[in-house]
Amino acid sequence: HYASVATFNGTAAGVIVTTIEGRPIKIEGNPKHPYSLGATNAFLQASLLSLYDPDRAKEVQHKDARSSWDEFAAWAKAEFDVTKQGDGSGLRIVSEKNASPTLASVRADLSKRFPKALWVEYESVNLDAALAGAALATGQSVEPHFLFDKADVVFALDCDFLGLDSASILPVKQFSKRRRVEQPGDKMNRLYVAEANYSLTGAMADHRLRVKVGDAGALALELAKELNVSGKELKVLGNAADKTGKFVTELAKDLAENKGKSIVVAGPRQPAAVHALVFAINAALGNIGQTVVFTKPPSELTNSLEQVKQLVADLDAGKVKTLVLLGGNPVYTMPTDLNFGAAVKKAAASVALTEEENETWLASEWRLPMAHALECWGDARALDGTASIQQPMIEPLYGGRSVLEVAALVAGREPASGYGLVNAYWTAQWPAAEREKRWKASLFDGIVAEAKAAAVSVPVDAKKVLAAAAARIEPPREGLEAAFYPSHSAYDGRFANNAWMQEAPDPMTKVVWDNVALISKTTAGKLELRDGDLVSLSKGQQKIDVPVMVQPGHADDSISLFLGYGRA
């Protein structure tokens, strides 16, 4: 059994990997790690199967011909020389979101070497809106943390925090802790949910309201008004009129009776203004510093979508000499209307490091096989700042290398081995006499013994934020809406070739090996549709055909679509 760390969608969780005769066979959570607490999610479990996927990329290619790492290294030495790249104004690097301190140090070196180079982190499923909302509410770049184990009342607004809207397993561990009644005086928490798609969190709710994704902001605004957030004192006005109004009134009463012991949280599909409004409501309820805390973010706050739009514009304008794509499959996961695959081919030179021979691999000039996380050295920080070392369990099966090693090549770092980079970074943080001891302890425990990110005290002016957010929130709209969710099987496409995930039934619909568009019974009746009917959905020139499925509990006039499919 070996302690390591796994990063999923930019969030780190400590794991324990079991190996038999040098082969990893099981991944479980590290009980010592604060963001796993001995548990993992299904995707981390299934990542083990991806290690043994026979469809993984197996060789270095250059312009469709077999090549080698030595040939690529020779090319990279010349390509990323300062005399050729200059200030780096023609260099662009795209990676998945990463929380590696060692990679951050490599990026810092690269920025010094090429000050005008641009590094873009992109995830199709991200928390950018929540971070932007926190910045709007606090005036600072901060990372919000919701302490569900300290909340007596929770309101989830279009937020499946017990499912795929959480970056880690931690909310499940915290929330379930308050659902256990073991002593006569123990009290369960209460959960209110307003959502369009019937989720795991919705299934756990004590009180649930069906609401369109686009109308969630208006509902949050109604709750703020019901709580009199803009008034002199917090009080429930009791203006219930219809079913929604009664839900809001009862919710407001429960929240007001549990000041400092409640949580209001919005999901990643909601815009920054709604998240800011949610933080204003939490501030008015006295939750900030109690059940909602902030820390400095592990990485710089950026608008990844705006960055990729600018990247595509630069590619189309011929401003990019060298494009390096480190991990992921951005040609598939980026918005279709950006046509990123065609834009990649406009770069004078392109490099793709991928685990599979996917769309990004095929669009690039240099194609490099990427090492699996169980095959390479690395490190990562959890959202609370806890750092862990990622150690390999097996030699790379197909000669792959890590994002860290390729980034080091681009930055001109020596040594370029994963172990050398990680070991050099961490041992430099410690006194010389303690380096060996602390290094071994970090590997054994799965946690680097250092302080977590301390909570920061930030003021949230509830009235001011409410006024600013209200001006940006759109009123409810008539007609159909389409909302996109990560898939329980494929997530955003990265597990599309993983049989374990495809065989595991969706926890709500029980669908396997397929994708559907979910609608309510009322919407199905209005459109004269039945389960399995094929419908066409289009926007501009983009069109998809997908079978519909009627989902009990789904909001009317809303269509839930799931990412990760539509690939050959």
Helices and strands as residue ranges (DSSP letters): E 2-8, E 11-20, E 23-29, H 42-51, E 61-62, E 65-66, H 69-79, H 82-85, E 91-95, H 101-113, E 118-121, H 128-138, E 143-146, G 148-150, E 153-157, H 170-177, E 190-195, H 200-204, E 207-210, G 213-215, H 216-226, H 243-256, E 262-266, H 272-284, E 292-295, H 304-316, E 322-326, H 330-333, G 336-338, H 340-344, E 349-354, H 359-363, E 366-369, G 373-375, E 378-381, E 387-390, H 403-411, H 418-427, G 432-434, H 435-445, E 455-456, H 462-470, E 481-485, H 499-503, E 517-519, H 521-527, E 534-539, E 542-550, E 558-562
